[in-house]
C-alpha cells in the first residue's frame, strides 16, 4: 500500500472513529468532502516522476470508493452538494468525486470503476486542452528533463544550469526550475519551457493530444448515461 493509499484510508477512518463528521460541524461546518482528482492510470515505472502526486491508479480509486461506502458515507453528485450544505437538518457525511482537466485516462481507467460502483462523478474540462490551444507545461517540463542529460536555459533573471544524468539529478533540476519559473510571469514560464522542449525534442501539441480528450469525445460523453 502506497503512502497515498494509507493517507486516504487514515483520513476516512479517522472521520468515522472520532465522529469528526459530527463535531466538525460545530467548528468548521464540515459536512462533506469533494475529492478533486486528476489522472487515473496504471502505475508508471521509473524513479523520476515529479508529477506523480497528480496520479492515482484505478485500483486505488476502487478501494477508495469501497472505503467511503464501508464507513457509511454517501457518494453524491457534485450538483447535490449545495442542497446538502443548505439543509439545516443533520445528515450523513457525504463525498463528491470530481476529475480535473479532461484527461483521456479518466475515460479509459476511471469510468469503468465508477460505472461498476454506480458512482456519480463530474468531469471538469479545460477548454484549451480540448481545443488543443493550451499547453500541459508541467508535463512538458517533466518530459524534457527526462530526455536531457543536462538542463541549461537563459532566463530573464539569469542562466539556469543543472546536471540531469540520474533520476535524483533530474528531480532536483525539476524542483529548482519549476519553482524558479513559477515566481515569474506566465509568459516567461511558457517561453522557457518551450525552449527546453525544443532542446529535448518534446512536441507540446502532441503531448496534449496524447493526454487530453478531444472536443468530439467530450460532446459524446456529455450525453452518455452514467
N, C-alpha and C positions, 0 to 999 in steps of 0.2 A: 504494500500500500504506500503510495507516494505521500509527500508532506501535504499536498493539496487535498488528497482524499481524507487524510487524517484531520485536516483543519475543518473541512466541511462537516465531517462526522462529529467532531467535537463540538462545533458550534451548534448544530441542531440538537444534539443530545443535551448540551448544557441548557438550552432553552426549555427542553422538556423536563429535565430533572429539577431545575431551580424554579420553574414556574415563571421564567422571565417574561414569557408572553403575557402574563397577568400583571405581575408587579411592575413590569417595564412601562405599562400604560400610564401609570401614575407619575412616571418620571419623564419619559420622552414620547409618550403616546405611541409606543411601539406595538402595532397590532399585526404587522406582517412584514414581508420582505420581498423585494424584487431582485431576482438573480440576473445580473447582466453578463451574458456570455458572448464569446466571440467565435473562435474556431472550435469545431468538434471533428476530430480526425484521428487516425491511428497514431500511436506514439512514434516519434521520429528518432532514429539513431543518431549518434554524434554528440560530442561534448560541447560544441558551440551552437547554442540555441538561445540567443538573447531575448527572443520574443516568446519563449515558452510559456510565460505567465498568461498569455492570451489564448492558450490552447487547453482543451480537455479531450479525453477520449470518449467514444460512445459508451464504453463500459463504465466510465466514471459517471456519465450522465444517467445511465440506467440505475446505478447504485444510489445516486443522489435522489432520484425520484422515489425509489423504494424506501429510502431512509425517511424522506419527508412524509410519506404516507404512513410508514410504520410509527412515526411519532404522533400521528393523529392530526396532522395539519392539512388544510385544504389547499389544493392547487387550483388557482383561478385564472381566468383570462385577465390580461392587463387592463382592459376597459372596465372590469368589475371593481378594480381597486378603489376608485373614488367613492363609489357607493359604500363599500366596506368601511372606508375611513370615516364617511359621513354618518354612518349608522351609530347612534349613541348606545345601542344595546350591546352587551358583552357577546363576543363571538369567538370562534376558534381562530387561532393563528393561521394566517394564510401566506402562501408563496405564489408569486407570478414569475414566469420564465420569459426572458427576452434575449434576443440574439442580435448583436450589432453588426452593421456594415453590409450584410448581404453576401456572405461567402458561399461558394459552391459546396463546401463540405457540410454546411448546415442542412442542405437538401440531401446530400449523399449519406451522411452519417448520423445527423441528429434527428431528422424527420422520421426515419424508421423506428427509432427508440420512442420518440414522442407519440407516434401513431399507435405503437404496440401498447403503450400505457394509457392511451386516450387522454393525453395531457394537452391542454390549450397552451399556445405559445405565440409570441409576437416577434416578427422579423422587422427590424429597423434597417432600412436601406439608405445607403449614402448615394445620392443621385449621381455624383461624379464618378463613382466606381461602376455603377450600372451603365452609364453612358460612355465610359472609358475616357473621361476628361480629367479625372483626378488621379493622383499617384499614391501608391502604398509606400511612402518614402521610408518608413521604418523597416519594411521588408526589403526594399532596395538596399538600404544600408547593410542589413544582415547578409544579403546575397553577395554584395560587392566585397565586404570584408572576408567572407568565407572564401572567395575566389582569389584574393590578393595575398601575397606573402609580405607586403609592406603597404601601409596606408600613408599617403602623402598628399596633402592638399594645401593650396594657398587660400586662406580665409581672410575676411575683412579685418579680423583682429590679429592676424599673423599666421605664420605657417604651422600646420599640424603634421606631425610625422610620428609614426609608431610602428614597431615590428608586428607582424601578424602571421608568424610562421607556425605557431601552435594554437590549440584551442584556447589556452589560457591567455595568450597574447592577443588573440582575436577578440576575446571577451573584454579584455582591458581596453583595447583600442575602441571597440564599440561603445563602451560605457563613457569613456573620455570624450569621444567625438559627439556622441548623442547629446550629452548634457551641455557641451560647449555650443553646439548648434541650436539647441532649444533656448538658450539665453538670448539669441539674436532674433532678428526679424525672419518671418517665414520665407520671404523671397531668398534670403541668403542661405537658409537651410536647404531649400529645394535646389538652388543652384549648385551648392557644394555637393549634395548627394547625387545630382545629375552628372557632375564631373567625375565623381568616384565610380558611378555606374558605367560611364563610358570607358574608364580605365579597365574595369573588370569585365566588360562585355555583357553587362546586365541590361536587358531591354525592359524599361519601365512599363510600356504598354502591354507587352506580352505577359508581364508579371500580373498586372490587373486582370487580364483576360484569363489567366490560369486560375486565379484565386477567387474571382468575383462572378456572381450570377449576372447574365445579361438581361436587358430590359424585357425581351420577349419571354424568357423563362419566368421572370418575376410577375409579369402580367398573367401568365397561365397559373402560377402558384397562388395568386391573389384570389382566384375563383375556385380553387380546388378545395374539396372537403378535408377536414382535419387540420 
